[in-house]
Amino acid sequence: MFNNALDIIKNFNKKHPYRMIIIILVIASSIGIAIQYSIDGRVIGSGFYTSISIALVSLISKWNKRRKD
């Protein structure tokens, strides 16, 4: 069952690498925001800039890799 789920994720990543980065960004940001809000009761806005910059670097990396192949 677990291997089947991993195969589905791997196939989705091969077909839609850009969507996968956005999905990971949304999930990771949601978890980080929830943890920060539960600890301090506030949301730090500078974290959004960090996550967006990391996503852009990842997207450019994927784009360059696909262009070379």
Secondary structure as the mmCIF struct_conf table of DSSP 4:
data_model
#
loop_
_struct_conf.conf_type_id
_struct_conf.id
_struct_conf.beg_label_comp_id
_struct_conf.beg_label_asym_id
_struct_conf.beg_label_seq_id
_struct_conf.end_label_comp_id
_struct_conf.end_label_asym_id
_struct_conf.end_label_seq_id
HELX_RH_AL_P HELX_RH_AL_P1 PHE A 2 LYS A 15
HELX_RH_AL_P HELX_RH_AL_P2 PRO A 17 ASP A 40
BEND BEND1 GLY A 41 ARG A 42
TURN_TY1_P TURN_TY1_P1 GLY A 45 GLY A 45
HELX_RH_AL_P HELX_RH_AL_P3 SER A 46 LYS A 68
#
